[in-house]
Amino acid sequence: SNTPEIEVDAGVPREPMDLMTALQMVLKKSLAEDGLHRGLREACKAIESRKALLCVLAQDCDQADYTKLIQALCNEVNVHLIRVPQAVQLGEWAGLCKLDAEGTARKVVKCSCVVVSDYGEETEGLTILQEFLKSSTA
């Protein structure tokens, strides 16, 4: 049989997505599915009602009691907690911004905390995120 060989992309393997990129993808998807809770009150409600799958906290949040409360709730209910450097970055990822004509985020609203209650569809980002969470709890 002389079936032509199909060449499967023998190029450079793609760099695996880094965690922050993966997280950004996951937050976008969950926002689209209405599964993203932004801000302290929303986040606490989602965690307390046992709906939270993941909590993301900004490291530059300047309200220590706020951070402690979220951490305590996550511990109590067993919710994964990921920290990102900046609230302004988290705000942008959580859709709290206006995009200009070029698609650049403008007028980003800071967001110190988001909780995901629905990941939406499976994405590469979600796979990477879940691998990371597994390894970080082990």
Secondary structure in CASP SS format (residue, H / E / C, confidence):
PFRMAT SS
TARGET T0000
AUTHOR 0000-0000-0000
METHOD secondary structure of the structure
MODEL  1
S C 1.00
N C 1.00
T C 1.00
P C 1.00
E C 1.00
I C 1.00
E C 1.00
V C 1.00
D C 1.00
A C 1.00
G C 1.00
V C 1.00
P C 1.00
R C 1.00
E C 1.00
P C 1.00
M C 1.00
D C 1.00
L H 1.00
M H 1.00
T H 1.00
A H 1.00
L H 1.00
Q H 1.00
M H 1.00
V H 1.00
L H 1.00
K H 1.00
K H 1.00
S H 1.00
L H 1.00
A H 1.00
E C 1.00
D C 1.00
G C 1.00
L E 1.00
H E 1.00
R E 1.00
G C 1.00
L H 1.00
R H 1.00
E H 1.00
A H 1.00
C H 1.00
K H 1.00
A H 1.00
I H 1.00
E H 1.00
S C 1.00
R C 1.00
K C 1.00
A C 1.00
L C 1.00
L E 1.00
C E 1.00
V E 1.00
L E 1.00
A E 1.00
Q C 1.00
D C 1.00
C C 1.00
D C 1.00
Q C 1.00
A H 1.00
D H 1.00
Y H 1.00
T H 1.00
K H 1.00
L H 1.00
I H 1.00
Q H 1.00
A H 1.00
L H 1.00
C H 1.00
N H 1.00
E H 1.00
V H 1.00
N C 1.00
V C 1.00
H E 1.00
L E 1.00
I E 1.00
R E 1.00
V E 1.00
P C 1.00
Q C 1.00
A H 1.00
V H 1.00
Q H 1.00
L H 1.00
G H 1.00
E H 1.00
W H 1.00
A C 1.00
G C 1.00
L C 1.00
C C 1.00
K E 1.00
L E 1.00
D C 1.00
A C 1.00
E C 1.00
G C 1.00
T C 1.00
A E 1.00
R E 1.00
K C 1.00
V C 1.00
V C 1.00
K C 1.00
C C 1.00
S C 1.00
C E 1.00
V E 1.00
V E 1.00
V E 1.00
S C 1.00
D C 1.00
Y C 1.00
G C 1.00
E C 1.00
E C 1.00
T C 1.00
E H 1.00
G H 1.00
L H 1.00
T H 1.00
I H 1.00
L H 1.00
Q H 1.00
E H 1.00
F H 1.00
L H 1.00
K H 1.00
S H 1.00
S H 1.00
T H 1.00
A C 1.00
END
